Amino acid sequence: MIQRSLLALVTLIAIACTAVAAQNLSPIKLPAPQTDGGKPLMQVLKARQSAREYGSEKLPPQVLSNLLWAAWGINRPDGHRTAPSASNKQEIDVYVVMPEGAYIYDAKAHALNPVASGDLRAVTGTQPFPATAALNLVYVADMTKAGRPATDPQQAMNVGADAGFISANAYLYCASEGLATVARASVDKGALGKALKLRETQVIVLAQSVGYPKK
Ligand SMILES: Cc1cc2nc3c(=O)[nH]c(=O)nc-3n(C[C@H](O)[C@H](O)[C@H](O)COP(=O)(O)O)c2cc1C
């Protein structure tokens, strides 16, 4: 009886702590991206590769800012982006899963808006290393923006291509900056969708780990 009450108390405390942590997660305004640096393109293409071993260092805010802008930032005054998208539907949202919580990238504000608190890195993949990468990007298609449902084969291909372009941009930025990265389709989409509080009309397309290489 005492044991059961103790367990209930511990559970209540854990729920309360999570609620407090969720309240504490604030939006992150990213520094302006540095858009005039980086290695020459041909050197970057020579260096591009996938990596599955990560160091424990966090990405500094400026590097995070540059990464997100390179991947899926706004690069023209009319709102067009660094990656193309079919009919310019811009249906892919980039979720950023870091040790303190998960955020969604708001390209217009160049900011991160909180989605869920706590360390969800392990939930972003079925392999062990995503739990150790500084962050994991998750590319999520909003099918209400895409126009046609994901069951339409052409639409499914468009969404895959659109996420692939964003992932390629992230790969190239990582190669330029000496960061480790790998795109990942091995994701438990049910578990991750729940953790990221996705709506039924949102589809996880790909994940991508990013961090400093293991020394
Ligand atoms: C669509 C896609 C899905 C992938 N899924 C995974 C994955 O789930 N896990 C993984 O370790 N690597 C994954 N990769 C990385 C590939 O295994 C990697 O790109 C390939 O082995 C070639 O190596 P390279 O990128 O170093 O050239 C994926 C790559 C792509 C493009």
The ligand as an SDF file (V2000), in Angstrom:
LIG
                    3D

 31 33  0  0  0  0  0  0  0  0999 V2000
   17.0310    8.4380  -48.4150 C   0  0  0  0  0  0  0  0  0  0  0  0
   18.2000    7.9770  -47.5930 C   0  0  0  0  0  0  0  0  0  0  0  0
   17.9840    7.2130  -46.4700 C   0  0  0  0  0  0  0  0  0  0  0  0
   19.0460    6.8180  -45.6590 C   0  0  0  0  0  0  0  0  0  0  0  0
   18.7910    6.1360  -44.5110 N   0  0  0  0  0  0  0  0  0  0  0  0
   19.8120    5.8240  -43.6860 C   0  0  0  0  0  0  0  0  0  0  0  0
   19.5560    5.2300  -42.4350 C   0  0  0  0  0  0  0  0  0  0  0  0
   18.4250    5.0010  -42.0510 O   0  0  0  0  0  0  0  0  0  0  0  0
   20.6100    4.9510  -41.6440 N   0  0  0  0  0  0  0  0  0  0  0  0
   21.8930    5.2090  -42.0100 C   0  0  0  0  0  0  0  0  0  0  0  0
   22.8140    4.9400  -41.2320 O   0  0  0  0  0  0  0  0  0  0  0  0
   22.1800    5.7870  -43.1970 N   0  0  0  0  0  0  0  0  0  0  0  0
   21.1670    6.1100  -44.0400 C   0  0  0  0  0  0  0  0  0  0  0  0
   21.4270    6.7570  -45.2140 N   0  0  0  0  0  0  0  0  0  0  0  0
   22.8040    7.0890  -45.5960 C   0  0  0  0  0  0  0  0  0  0  0  0
   23.3190    6.1540  -46.6910 C   0  0  0  0  0  0  0  0  0  0  0  0
   23.5230    4.8750  -46.1540 O   0  0  0  0  0  0  0  0  0  0  0  0
   24.6000    6.7300  -47.2920 C   0  0  0  0  0  0  0  0  0  0  0  0
   24.3020    7.9430  -47.9530 O   0  0  0  0  0  0  0  0  0  0  0  0
   25.2240    5.7480  -48.2570 C   0  0  0  0  0  0  0  0  0  0  0  0
   25.7440    4.6260  -47.5890 O   0  0  0  0  0  0  0  0  0  0  0  0
   26.3540    6.3760  -49.0630 C   0  0  0  0  0  0  0  0  0  0  0  0
   27.3660    6.8860  -48.2010 O   0  0  0  0  0  0  0  0  0  0  0  0
   27.8440    8.4280  -48.2990 P   0  0  0  0  0  0  0  0  0  0  0  0
   26.6510    9.2840  -47.9410 O   0  0  0  0  0  0  0  0  0  0  0  0
   28.9540    8.5520  -47.2880 O   0  0  0  0  0  0  0  0  0  0  0  0
   28.2790    8.6540  -49.6810 O   0  0  0  0  0  0  0  0  0  0  0  0
   20.3680    7.1560  -46.0330 C   0  0  0  0  0  0  0  0  0  0  0  0
   20.5940    7.9320  -47.1800 C   0  0  0  0  0  0  0  0  0  0  0  0
   19.5250    8.3520  -47.9530 C   0  0  0  0  0  0  0  0  0  0  0  0
   19.7860    9.2150  -49.1560 C   0  0  0  0  0  0  0  0  0  0  0  0
  1  2  1  0
  2  3  1  0
  2 30  2  0
  3  4  2  0
  4  5  1  0
  4 28  1  0
  5  6  2  0
  6  7  1  0
  6 13  1  0
  7  8  2  0
  7  9  1  0
  9 10  1  0
 10 11  2  0
 10 12  1  0
 12 13  2  0
 13 14  1  0
 14 15  1  0
 14 28  1  0
 15 16  1  0
 16 17  1  0
 16 18  1  0
 18 19  1  0
 18 20  1  0
 20 21  1  0
 20 22  1  0
 22 23  1  0
 23 24  1  0
 24 25  2  0
 24 26  1  0
 24 27  1  0
 28 29  2  0
 29 30  1  0
 30 31  1  0
M  END
$$$$
